[in-house]
Amino acid sequence: MKTQARRKISVAASVHGDVGKALAPVARPQRVAEQVYRHLRRAIVTGKIAPGTRLREVDVASALKVSRTPVREAISRLIGDWLVRELATGGVEVVDIDDEVTDIFYIREALEICAVRLAARLITPEQIEELEGLIKASEASGFKDRVRINQRFHLAIAEASGSARLTEMISSFREYYLNPKWVAHGNKKMVARAIQGHRKIVAALRARSPDRCEKALREHLKIGWIDAATEPEG
C-alpha cells in the first residue's frame, strides 16, 4: 500500500511538473477565467501539454497562480472545444488532436473559403496593401517569423470578410496550425510555393473575383496540407 501511495504521489508530481512548465502565471487586466482558458487552449493545441495529460484543477491553479474557480470554468469550455475529455474515473485528460487532423483541415478550409469569397466583395485598398506588405515581409523572414506572418495573412483576409463571428471561428481553427507537428516544414521550394500562393490570392482579391479567390485559396491550403501531413526526412 505504501509503495502504491508513493507511485501515485510520483505520478501526480510529474503531471504537475509538465503542466507547470507549459504554463505561466496569467496577467490580471482581463477576466481571469478567459485568460486561463486562452493559456490552456494554446498550450494544448501547440503540443506544450501532451495528449493524455490529466488536468487537475489544483495543479493548473497553482501553475497559473489563480483560484480553482476560473480553472474549473476554463476546463468546462475546453470540454466543449473537444480538447479535453471527461474520464469515467473522474477528472479530465487532454485528447490527441492528431487523430482529428483531417477533420480540422476540412473545417478550416470551408471557413476560410467562405471568408475569402466575402472579402472579394468587401476588401478595402488598405487591407490589400496590408496583405501585400505581409508577402514582402515573409520573403525576408526566417521560419518562425514566416509562421507568424502566415497566420496574420490568413486572419487579415478573414477580417476583410466583415464577419466578426467568422473571423473568430477561423482564428480558433488556425491555432491548431501553431503546433510544430502541423506546421509546414519550410524547405525553400515549399516556401516559394506558399508565397506564390499568397500572391495569387491577393491578385484575385484585387480583381474582386470570388471564384478566383476560392480557387487560389483552395490550391494554397492543399499545398500546405500535403506538406504538413508528410513526415520530414532525416
ABEGO torsion letter per residue (X at the ends): XAAAAAAAAAAAAAAAAAAAAABBBBBAABBAAAAAAAAAAAAAAAGABBBGBBBBAAAAAAAAGBBAAAAAAAAAAAAAAGABBBBAAEEBBBBBAAAAAAAAAAAAAAAAAAAAAAAAAABBAAAAAAAAAAAAAAAABBAAAAAAAAAAAAAAAAAAAGBAAAAAAAAAAAAAAABAAABBAGBAAAAAAAAAAAAAAAAAAAAGBAAAAAAAAAAAAAAAAAAAABBBBX
